Amino acid sequence: MGTRVAHQVLRWTVKNVYYSGFSPLFKRYRLPLSCIQCRYLCSPPHKTAASPQHNCSPESDKPITELSLSSLLEMGFTDSQARHICDSVFEIKKESSVKRVLSTLTVLFVLGLNPTSVQKMLDICPDLYIVKETLLQQRIDHLRKLGLVEGSLQRMVVHYPKILTVPVKSVKNVVQFLREKCLFTTQQVTDILRDTPAVVLEDLLQLEYKFQYVYFRMGVKQAEMVKFRLFRFTLDDVRCRHTFLERRGLYQTPDKKGQTTIINPKLGDILNVDQDTFVSSVARASAEEYDIFQKLLARECKEEELLQGRVEAYSDEDDDGDDEEEEEEEAKGRSGYEKRRKKK
């Protein structure tokens, strides 16, 4: 289906090779009511009878160069899908963005996506409407270079289209961080991006803290983190479940040799189950116990944050005091030096 649609798009693109922009007729408020032939904005594909006062139809020998119902239908969209896209584009209210729509759609079709998937992506992430064609293609090419092959790449962008709005430089920074700071292999980084593309928007400090917590406190290695998709979960979720098990004596931090006196649950058994299953089967506790623990842990974390804030404030005051003492000593030294010079 994707290949057939891509061929349709290429034929459509060639037919409209002299495309040079979108007609100002696209904007609703510039169209006289007598010229509107579809609900919102789409221009007619053929010449229409014009009234003496208004002539808004294209010339008969001029190719279609506007975003219209006919152009979207030629791309493979259904009538309802085409109208929905027209409606969404109108809400953008940026002429420069409107002019990019056909180019954006072409790039997505050439990627191998079908009309339903494209509409789904645009509904999830309307920002794609305003991404330049060149930037969109650069980001797709960069994802391919990171090892995302055909099939995986398409599934990832449909599931998380926002990744196509992230600059290549930002993705490179996250990839470099995962490789150099967390010591994931190239293939593991590819797997992380494929399974958890939202990681490219996560704060690097929080990402590092999450990795260090699971690596050092829980004793989990990189391969297991990737296998059980650690980065789909927040640090609070991980810490809450781990701490609950630890305080119930069901989890131990491994020693330097990686050994424990008990058998710790696998990371997947801790994270990849719903809360009821975790509480009853893994923690062997009641829902009431876990609910009370969550509230107590939240209070503890808040107290720790307040304490840390006070310590940092106290440290800053000490630094200011030290600076003032150094300035006073320097001032005394200058005055003594000046007195000695006067005596000479």
HULIN-V344383 format. One record per residue. N is the residue number from 1. RES is the residue in one small letter. SS is DSSP state (helix for helix, strand for strand, loop for the rest). PHI is phi as a letter, one per 20 degrees, with the letter a starting at -180 (none if undefined). D_FIRST is the distance of its C-alpha to the first C-alpha in Angstrom with 1 decimal. Layout:
# HULIN-V344383
n | res | ss | phi | d_first
N | RES | SS | PHI | D_FIRST
N | RES | SS | PHI | D_FIRST
This chain:
# HULIN-V344383
n | res | ss | phi | d_first
1 | m | loop | none | 0.0
2 | g | helix | f | 3.8
3 | t | helix | f | 5.5
4 | r | helix | f | 5.3
5 | v | helix | f | 6.2
6 | a | helix | f | 8.6
7 | h | helix | f | 10.1
8 | q | helix | f | 10.7
9 | v | helix | f | 12.4
10 | l | helix | f | 14.4
11 | r | helix | f | 15.6
12 | w | helix | f | 16.5
13 | t | helix | f | 18.3
14 | v | helix | f | 20.2
15 | k | helix | f | 21.3
16 | n | loop | d | 22.7
17 | v | loop | f | 24.2
18 | y | loop | e | 27.5
19 | y | loop | g | 26.3
20 | s | loop | c | 29.3
21 | g | loop | p | 28.9
22 | f | loop | d | 28.6
23 | s | loop | f | 31.1
24 | p | helix | f | 33.7
25 | l | helix | f | 33.0
26 | f | helix | g | 30.1
27 | k | loop | f | 32.7
28 | r | helix | g | 33.7
29 | y | helix | f | 37.4
30 | r | helix | e | 37.5
31 | l | loop | e | 36.1
32 | p | loop | f | 38.7
33 | l | helix | f | 38.0
34 | s | helix | f | 38.3
35 | c | helix | d | 35.3
36 | i | loop | f | 32.8
37 | q | loop | d | 30.2
38 | c | loop | c | 27.8
39 | r | loop | g | 28.8
40 | y | loop | d | 28.9
41 | l | loop | b | 28.3
42 | c | loop | f | 25.7
43 | s | loop | e | 27.2
44 | p | loop | f | 27.0
45 | p | loop | f | 25.1
46 | h | loop | c | 28.1
47 | k | loop | f | 31.8
48 | t | loop | d | 33.5
49 | a | loop | f | 37.1
50 | a | loop | d | 39.0
51 | s | loop | f | 42.1
52 | p | loop | g | 45.2
53 | q | loop | e | 45.1
54 | h | loop | c | 41.5
55 | n | loop | c | 39.1
56 | c | loop | d | 35.8
57 | s | loop | e | 33.5
58 | p | loop | f | 32.1
59 | e | loop | f | 33.7
60 | s | loop | f | 32.2
61 | d | loop | e | 31.5
62 | k | loop | e | 30.0
63 | p | loop | f | 26.3
64 | i | loop | f | 24.6
65 | t | loop | c | 25.3
66 | e | loop | d | 25.2
67 | l | loop | f | 22.8
68 | s | loop | b | 22.5
69 | l | helix | g | 20.7
70 | s | helix | f | 19.8
71 | s | helix | f | 18.4
72 | l | helix | f | 16.2
73 | l | helix | f | 15.1
74 | e | helix | f | 14.3
75 | m | helix | f | 12.0
76 | g | loop | o | 9.9
77 | f | loop | f | 12.2
78 | t | loop | f | 14.1
79 | d | helix | f | 17.8
80 | s | helix | f | 18.8
81 | q | helix | f | 16.5
82 | a | helix | f | 17.8
83 | r | helix | f | 21.3
84 | h | helix | f | 21.0
85 | i | helix | f | 20.1
86 | c | helix | g | 22.9
87 | d | helix | f | 25.2
88 | s | helix | f | 24.5
89 | v | helix | f | 25.0
90 | f | helix | g | 28.2
91 | e | helix | f | 29.5
92 | i | helix | f | 29.4
93 | k | loop | m | 32.2
94 | k | loop | c | 32.0
95 | e | helix | f | 31.6
96 | s | helix | f | 30.9
97 | s | helix | f | 28.0
98 | v | helix | f | 26.7
99 | k | loop | f | 26.5
100 | r | loop | e | 24.2
101 | v | helix | g | 21.5
102 | l | helix | f | 19.5
103 | s | helix | f | 20.0
104 | t | helix | f | 18.9
105 | l | helix | f | 15.6
106 | t | helix | f | 15.0
107 | v | helix | f | 15.8
108 | l | helix | f | 13.5
109 | f | helix | f | 10.5
110 | v | helix | f | 11.8
111 | l | loop | f | 12.1
112 | g | loop | o | 8.4
113 | l | loop | e | 8.3
114 | n | loop | e | 6.4
115 | p | helix | g | 9.3
116 | t | helix | f | 10.7
117 | s | helix | f | 11.2
118 | v | helix | f | 12.7
119 | q | helix | f | 15.0
120 | k | helix | f | 16.0
121 | m | helix | f | 17.0
122 | l | helix | f | 19.0
123 | d | helix | f | 20.7
124 | i | helix | f | 21.8
125 | c | loop | c | 22.9
126 | p | helix | f | 23.8
127 | d | helix | f | 25.5
128 | l | helix | f | 22.3
129 | y | helix | g | 22.9
130 | i | helix | d | 26.1
131 | v | loop | e | 25.1
132 | k | loop | f | 25.6
133 | e | helix | g | 22.7
134 | t | helix | f | 24.9
135 | l | helix | f | 25.7
136 | l | helix | f | 22.1
137 | q | helix | f | 21.2
138 | q | helix | f | 24.4
139 | r | helix | f | 23.7
140 | i | helix | f | 20.2
141 | d | helix | f | 22.0
142 | h | helix | f | 24.9
143 | l | helix | f | 22.8
144 | r | helix | f | 21.5
145 | k | helix | f | 25.2
146 | l | loop | f | 26.1
147 | g | loop | o | 24.2
148 | l | loop | e | 20.9
149 | v | loop | e | 18.5
150 | e | loop | g | 14.7
151 | g | loop | o | 13.5
152 | s | helix | f | 16.8
153 | l | helix | f | 16.6
154 | q | helix | f | 13.4
155 | r | helix | f | 14.8
156 | m | helix | f | 18.2
157 | v | helix | f | 17.4
158 | v | helix | f | 15.5
159 | h | helix | f | 18.5
160 | y | loop | c | 21.1
161 | p | helix | f | 20.0
162 | k | helix | f | 23.7
163 | i | helix | f | 23.8
164 | l | helix | f | 22.4
165 | t | helix | e | 25.5
166 | v | loop | e | 27.9
167 | p | loop | g | 29.7
168 | v | helix | g | 29.3
169 | k | helix | f | 33.1
170 | s | helix | f | 32.9
171 | v | helix | f | 30.3
172 | k | helix | f | 32.5
173 | n | helix | f | 35.5
174 | v | helix | f | 34.0
175 | v | helix | f | 32.9
176 | q | helix | f | 36.3
177 | f | helix | f | 38.0
178 | l | helix | f | 36.2
179 | r | helix | f | 37.1
180 | e | helix | e | 40.6
181 | k | loop | e | 41.9
182 | c | loop | d | 40.2
183 | l | loop | l | 40.0
184 | f | loop | f | 36.4
185 | t | loop | f | 35.0
186 | t | helix | g | 32.2
187 | q | helix | f | 29.8
188 | q | helix | f | 31.1
189 | v | helix | f | 30.5
190 | t | helix | f | 26.8
191 | d | helix | f | 26.6
192 | i | helix | f | 28.3
193 | l | helix | f | 26.0
194 | r | helix | f | 22.9
195 | d | helix | e | 24.6
196 | t | loop | c | 26.6
197 | p | helix | f | 25.4
198 | a | helix | f | 27.9
199 | v | helix | f | 30.6
200 | v | helix | f | 30.3
201 | l | helix | d | 31.9
202 | e | loop | e | 34.6
203 | d | loop | f | 38.2
204 | l | helix | f | 39.3
205 | l | helix | f | 42.7
206 | q | helix | f | 41.2
207 | l | helix | f | 38.7
208 | e | helix | f | 41.7
209 | y | helix | f | 43.8
210 | k | helix | f | 41.2
211 | f | helix | f | 40.8
212 | q | helix | f | 44.6
213 | y | helix | f | 45.2
214 | v | helix | f | 42.9
215 | y | helix | f | 44.1
216 | f | helix | e | 47.8
217 | r | helix | f | 48.6
218 | m | loop | d | 46.3
219 | g | loop | m | 46.3
220 | v | loop | e | 42.6
221 | k | loop | e | 41.2
222 | q | helix | g | 38.1
223 | a | helix | g | 36.1
224 | e | helix | f | 36.7
225 | m | helix | g | 35.8
226 | v | helix | f | 32.3
227 | k | helix | g | 31.9
228 | f | loop | d | 32.7
229 | r | loop | l | 31.0
230 | l | helix | g | 34.3
231 | f | helix | f | 33.0
232 | r | helix | f | 31.1
233 | f | loop | d | 34.6
234 | t | loop | f | 37.3
235 | l | helix | f | 40.7
236 | d | helix | f | 42.4
237 | d | helix | f | 40.4
238 | v | helix | f | 41.0
239 | r | helix | f | 44.7
240 | c | helix | f | 45.4
241 | r | helix | f | 44.2
242 | h | helix | f | 45.7
243 | t | helix | f | 49.0
244 | f | helix | f | 49.2
245 | l | helix | f | 49.0
246 | e | helix | f | 51.4
247 | r | helix | f | 54.0
248 | r | loop | e | 53.8
249 | g | loop | m | 54.5
250 | l | loop | d | 51.1
251 | y | loop | b | 50.0
252 | q | loop | c | 51.9
253 | t | loop | f | 51.3
254 | p | loop | f | 51.5
255 | d | loop | f | 54.5
256 | k | loop | f | 54.5
257 | k | loop | e | 53.8
258 | g | loop | m | 50.9
259 | q | loop | d | 52.8
260 | t | loop | c | 53.5
261 | t | loop | e | 55.9
262 | i | loop | c | 53.2
263 | i | loop | e | 49.7
264 | n | loop | f | 47.4
265 | p | loop | f | 44.2
266 | k | loop | f | 41.0
267 | l | helix | g | 39.1
268 | g | helix | f | 36.2
269 | d | helix | f | 38.7
270 | i | helix | e | 40.0
271 | l | helix | d | 36.9
272 | n | loop | e | 33.9
273 | v | loop | c | 35.5
274 | d | loop | f | 36.3
275 | q | helix | f | 39.8
276 | d | helix | f | 41.3
277 | t | helix | f | 40.4
278 | f | helix | f | 41.6
279 | v | helix | f | 44.9
280 | s | helix | e | 45.7
281 | s | helix | e | 44.4
282 | v | helix | e | 44.6
283 | a | loop | e | 47.4
284 | r | loop | l | 49.2
285 | a | loop | c | 50.3
286 | s | loop | e | 50.2
287 | a | helix | f | 48.0
288 | e | helix | f | 51.2
289 | e | helix | f | 52.2
290 | y | helix | f | 48.9
291 | d | helix | f | 49.0
292 | i | helix | f | 52.5
293 | f | helix | f | 51.6
294 | q | helix | g | 48.8
295 | k | helix | f | 51.2
296 | l | helix | f | 53.9
297 | l | helix | f | 51.5
298 | a | helix | f | 50.3
299 | r | helix | f | 54.0
300 | e | helix | f | 54.7
301 | c | helix | f | 52.0
302 | k | helix | f | 53.2
303 | e | helix | f | 56.8
304 | e | helix | f | 55.7
305 | e | helix | f | 54.0
306 | l | helix | f | 57.1
307 | l | helix | f | 59.3
308 | q | helix | f | 57.2
309 | g | helix | f | 57.4
310 | r | helix | f | 61.2
311 | v | helix | f | 61.5
312 | e | helix | f | 59.6
313 | a | helix | f | 61.7
314 | y | helix | f | 64.8
315 | s | helix | f | 63.7
316 | d | helix | f | 63.1
317 | e | helix | f | 66.6
318 | d | helix | f | 68.1
319 | d | helix | f | 66.4
320 | d | helix | f | 67.8
321 | g | helix | f | 71.3
322 | d | helix | f | 71.2
323 | d | helix | f | 70.2
324 | e | helix | f | 73.1
325 | e | helix | f | 75.6
326 | e | helix | f | 74.5
327 | e | helix | f | 75.0
328 | e | helix | f | 78.5
329 | e | helix | f | 79.5
330 | e | helix | f | 78.3
331 | a | helix | f | 80.3
332 | k | helix | f | 83.4
333 | g | helix | f | 83.1
334 | r | helix | f | 82.9
335 | s | helix | f | 85.9
336 | g | helix | f | 88.0
337 | y | helix | f | 87.1
338 | e | helix | f | 88.2
339 | k | helix | f | 91.5
340 | r | helix | f | 92.2
341 | r | helix | f | 91.6
342 | k | helix | f | 94.1
343 | k | helix | f | 96.8
344 | k | loop | f | 96.5
